[in-house]
Amino acid sequence: MPRTFFTSILVIVAMVCLAQPARGQIGKPVSVPAGSPEDHALAAIAAAHTNAEKLALLDKYMAEFGKGPLAIAAEEQYVEIYTAEKQFDKAFEYADRVLATDPDSYNIAYSAFRGAQEKGDVEHEFRYGVAMAAMVARYKARGPAAGEEPRDWEAEKKETLAGVADAMSYVSGTLFNAARGVQDPKQRAELLEKYAITFADSPYAEQAQTLVADSYRQMREYAKMTAFAQQVLEKDPNNVGMLLLLADDGSERGVNLKESEEYAHRALEAVEKEQKPAGVSDEQWTQRMAIQQGIAWTSIGQVAIQEKHETTALGAFEKAAPLLKSQAFLYARNQYRLGFALLNLKRTEEARKALTEAASLDTPYRPLAQQKLDSLGAAPARKRRKP
């Protein structure tokens, strides 16, 4: 009977066991014929008392049997030992060897990931975390082996995926926090972009997408921002955040105005289809929907005012105003825009009121609105009625 050897996620396990090839495992098992020289060599490694002894025996094993699939049985142990000894670069070296032979060696990728996390090496954390996500995706897509009952395969797959769910949730949260904590804005944006695409089903994906887009926008990397948003929309056409981003940015900068208006209208439709996530109160959800709708309407208004369609702009800004009132910056910006729409329509007193509201809030629009108010001069005195 062949013996199957595989390494646990966190510690070295005994390599000699009377067992059938592992079921429910991501990655291919390595079968060593019982009683073979390789079998005896691995048994001696497992019986060694210290890591130094194990490494000496592993070196001997690799010299004699380190070719082909049987090398994996030893290389997995190198990863575990060097990780335990905090020789992380050596652990990464052997992990990469294993993954070159078996790209789906989930346990090894996880072990290397934990080593990278302990070292504080964000680059390697992402390398192995992204590799693990790809392994799980490939495993999900796999069909039953020849002669295997589809029902049995689906049950096995379900069990295996349930077994790695907690680890993948941990990897996902760790990578998000690691990327968010990177100081360099360009590197942070690039890592968050990789995260948002790789872990699109993560609870952190929406926040990561927003951070990526905002980072590129703040750096004025508009081409990268747009490319990222469109990449998200290819997979999720009703992604409200990305639709609003493109609508707001284009209308604000006065570029791609037709497309910006289309994105805004698509966002309004998508908002109505969104499902309230678990754990979000009705009040929170209502406020979120209002803000999203308000951003869409103020974007539509800004497109209209740049296209000299003041009446359309006025209607859009008036719809946006009550929806954005809970957010000082967004409300002040909308009222500032509303003031200009009213001025263009020669409704100066109403414009003065909108601009006064914008100037009353502590936002970047306060000085802009006040400057415009000053240029209008004092409001005309009201005539008193004769008694």
TAJOSUL-V38482 format. One line per field, one symbol per residue. ss: DSSP state (a for helix, b for strand, c for the rest). phi: phi as a letter, one per 20 degrees, with the letter a starting at -180 (. if undefined). psi: psi as a letter, one per 30 degrees, with the letter a starting at -180 (. if undefined). A space follows every 10 residues. Layout:
# TAJOSUL-V38482
ss=???
phi=???
psi=???
This chain:
# TAJOSUL-V38482
ss=ccbbbccccc cccccccccc cccccccccb bbccccaaaa aaaaaaaccc aaaaaaaaaa aaaaacccca aaaaaaaaaa aaaacccaaa aaaaaaaaaa accccaaaaa aaaaaaaaac caaaaaaaaa aaaaaaaaaa acccccccca aaaaaaaaaa aaaaaaaaaa aaaaaaaaaa ccccaaaaaa aaaaaaaacc ccccaaaaaa aaaaaaaacc caaaaaaaaa aaaaacccca aaaaaaaaaa aaacccaaaa aaaaaaaaaa aaaccccccc caaaaaaaaa aaaaaaaaaa aaaaaaccca aaaaaaaaaa aaaacccaaa aaaaaaaaaa aaaacccaaa aaaaaaaaaa ccccaaaaaa aaaaaacccc ccccccc
phi=.fdddbeffd cfdfedbebf gfdmdeoefd edgfnfgfff ffffffefec ffffffffgf gffececmff fggefffggf ffffemefff ffgfffffff ecfdffffff ffgffffffm dfgfgfgeff fffffffffg efdffgnefg fffffffgff fffdffffff ffffffffff efffffffff ffffffffdf effeffffgf ffffffffem efffgfffgf ffffecfdff gfffgfffff ffemclffff fffffffgff gfefdfffnd ffffffffff ffffffffff ffffffemdf fffgffffff gffdffdgff fffffffggf ffffemdfff fgffffffff decfegffff fffffenfff fffefff
psi=kkkkklklef lklkfjkjll kklhkklklj kkkkfleeee eeeeeefkfl eeeeeeeeee eeeeghkaff feeeeeeeee eeeeggieee eeeeeeeefe ejfgieeeee eeeeeeeefh jeeeeeeeee eeeeeeeeee fklllkfkke eeeeeeeeee eeffeeeeee eeeeeeeeef fkekeeeeee eeeeeeeehf glffeeeeee eeeeeeeefh ieeeeeeeee eefeeifgje eeeeeeeeee eefhlheeee eeeeeeeeee effkkklkfk leeeeeeeee eeeeeeefee eeeeefggie eeeeeeeeee effgffjeee eeeeeeeeee eeefggieee eeeeeeeeff kilffeeeee eeeefflkkk kkkkkk.
